Amino acid sequence: MSETRLAVVSIIVEDTDCSDRLNALLHEFGEYIVGRMGIPYRAKGVSVLAVVIDAPQEKINALTGRMGMLGGVTAKTLFSKY
């Protein structure tokens, strides 16, 4: 098994029509997800999520890359040095 990295993926969902696709994607990578928090920001009409993930680097990159292909979703990843 390859070495894992700890990361936080910050996600802003501007188009709630893609929420089902985003949740399906997160479910697909569920074995690596440590925890997640979602906050609906109704005043701006967006949702903000933070997903903590412990996975091999290539899996994290695959997840964020696939998120980037969803219209209306912006995702950025912060990696721990550990």
VOBA-1610 file (N, C-alpha, C; in pm, whole numbers, padded with zeros to 5 digits, always signed):
BEGIN
Met+00084-00118+00000Met+00000+00000+00000Met+00088+00124+00000Ser+00050+00222-00078Ser+00131+00343-00084Ser+00104+00432+00037Glu+00199+00518+00063Glu+00190+00610+00176Glu+00072+00706+00158Thr+00006+00740+00268Thr-00108+00830+00260Thr-00069+00970+00304Arg-00150+01065+00263Arg-00133+01205+00300Arg-00262+01252+00367Leu-00248+01341+00462Leu-00363+01403+00526Leu-00388+01537+00459Ala-00512+01561+00422Ala-00545+01684+00352Ala-00687+01731+00389Val-00710+01858+00366Val-00844+01915+00378Val-00882+01969+00241Val-00995+01924+00190Val-01046+01974+00063Val-01156+02074+00095Ser-01137+02198+00054Ser-01236+02304+00073Ser-01316+02316-00056Ile-01448+02313-00041Ile-01536+02309-00158Ile-01643+02417-00145Ile-01664+02491-00252Ile-01776+02585-00259Ile-01865+02540-00374Val-01992+02517-00341Val-02090+02474-00440Val-02179+02594-00472Glu-02163+02647-00593Glu-02241+02763-00637Glu-02366+02723-00712Asp-02369+02599-00764Asp-02484+02548-00837Asp-02534+02423-00765Thr-02640+02438-00688Thr-02689+02326-00608Thr-02744+02212-00692Asp-02766+02233-00821Asp-02810+02125-00909Asp-02706+02014-00921Cys-02580+02045-00889Cys-02474+01944-00900Cys-02445+01878-00765Ser-02524+01907-00663Ser-02501+01850-00530Ser-02508+01698-00530Asp-02603+01641-00604Asp-02614+01495-00609Asp-02489+01432-00669Arg-02436+01493-00775Arg-02314+01439-00839Arg-02195+01453-00745Leu-02188+01565-00672Leu-02078+01584-00577Leu-02087+01483-00464Asn-02205+01462-00410Asn-02221+01364-00302Asn-02189+01223-00349Ala-02226+01189-00473Ala-02192+01057-00528Ala-02041+01041-00540Leu-01973+01147-00580Leu-01828+01144-00592Leu-01763+01127-00455Leu-01811+01200-00355Leu-01757+01186-00220Leu-01784+01046-00166His-01899+00990-00197His-01930+00854-00155His-01833+00753-00218Glu-01798+00777-00343Glu-01704+00690-00414Glu-01567+00686-00345Phe-01527+00798-00285Phe-01398+00807-00215Phe-01415+00795-00064Gly-01531+00747-00021Gly-01567+00742+00120Gly-01470+00668+00210Glu-01404+00567+00157Glu-01311+00490+00241Glu-01193+00574+00289Tyr-01166+00686+00223Tyr-01054+00772+00260Tyr-01097+00893+00342Ile-01226+00920+00350Ile-01274+01040+00416Ile-01279+01019+00567Val-01211+01108+00640Val-01208+01103+00785Val-01333+01172+00841Gly-01370+01283+00780Gly-01488+01357+00823Gly-01520+01469+00725Arg-01643+01518+00735Arg-01682+01628+00648Arg-01781+01717+00720Met-01778+01843+00683Met-01869+01941+00739Met-01924+02024+00624Gly-02053+02043+00622Gly-02114+02123+00518Gly-02198+02233+00580Ile-02186+02352+00524Ile-02260+02468+00576Ile-02334+02533+00460Pro-02467+02535+00465Pro-02541+02609+00362Pro-02536+02759+00397Tyr-02486+02838+00305Tyr-02478+02983+00327Tyr-02590+03045+00243Arg-02708+03048+00300Arg-02828+03089+00229Arg-02822+03233+00179Ala-02756+03320+00253Ala-02749+03461+00214Ala-02680+03478+00078Lys-02589+03388+00046Lys-02517+03394-00082Lys-02565+03287-00179Gly-02651+03197-00132Gly-02702+03091-00220Gly-02599+02986-00256Val-02504+02961-00165Val-02400+02862-00189Val-02391+02766-00070Ser-02320+02658-00089Ser-02286+02566+00020Ser-02134+02559+00029Val-02085+02553+00152Val-01941+02545+00176Val-01915+02415+00251Leu-01821+02336+00199Leu-01786+02208+00260Leu-01638+02202+00291Ala-01606+02131+00398Ala-01468+02098+00431Ala-01463+01946+00448Val-01375+01881+00374Val-01363+01735+00378Val-01220+01700+00418Val-01207+01627+00528Val-01076+01580+00573Val-01056+01441+00514Ile-00942+01423+00449Ile-00916+01298+00377Ile-00775+01249+00408Asp-00762+01119+00425Asp-00633+01054+00447Asp-00621+00946+00341Ala-00543+00975+00238Ala-00538+00887+00121Ala-00404+00903+00050Pro-00372+00808-00039Pro-00255+00829-00124Pro-00272+00956-00208Gln-00163+01022-00234Gln-00164+01149-00309Gln-00242+01137-00439Glu-00225+01028-00511Glu-00292+01014-00641Glu-00444+01005-00626Lys-00492+00949-00515Lys-00636+00942-00491Lys-00693+01080-00460Ile-00619+01158-00381Ile-00664+01294-00349Ile-00667+01378-00477Asn-00564+01364-00559Asn-00560+01438-00685Asn-00673+01396-00778Ala-00704+01267-00780Ala-00814+01219-00864Ala-00947+01277-00816Leu-00968+01279-00685Leu-01092+01334-00631Leu-01107+01481-00665Thr-01005+01560-00638Thr-01016+01704-00665Thr-01024+01732-00814Gly-00956+01653-00895Gly-00965+01670-01040Gly-01105+01645-01091Arg-01169+01541-01039Arg-01306+01511-01081Arg-01404+01615-01028Met-01377+01669-00910Met-01461+01779-00859Met-01451+01900-00951Gly-01331+01926-01000Gly-01309+02040-01088Gly-01385+02030-01219Met-01424+01909-01256Met-01499+01890-01380Met-01649+01912-01360Leu-01691+01925-01234Leu-01832+01954-01207Leu-01855+02105-01220Gly-01944+02144-01307Gly-01974+02286-01321Gly-02039+02337-01193Gly-02003+02456-01152Gly-02062+02515-01033Gly-01996+02474-00903Val-01883+02399-00912Val-01811+02355-00793Val-01667+02403-00802Thr-01618+02464-00694Thr-01478+02503-00683Thr-01418+02427-00567Ala-01303+02365-00588Ala-01237+02288-00481Ala-01089+02318-00478Lys-01037+02333-00357Lys-00893+02353-00335Lys-00850+02261-00223Thr-00727+02215-00230Thr-00677+02119-00132Thr-00558+02175-00057Leu-00559+02154+00074Leu-00448+02191+00160Leu-00391+02063+00218Phe-00263+02035+00192Phe-00199+01914+00239Phe-00122+01940+00367Ser-00126+01843+00458Ser-00042+01846+00577Ser+00099+01805+00537Lys+00197+01848+00611Lys+00333+01803+00583Lys+00358+01663+00638Tyr+00263+01607+00709Tyr+00276+01474+00769Tyr+00212+01368+00685
//
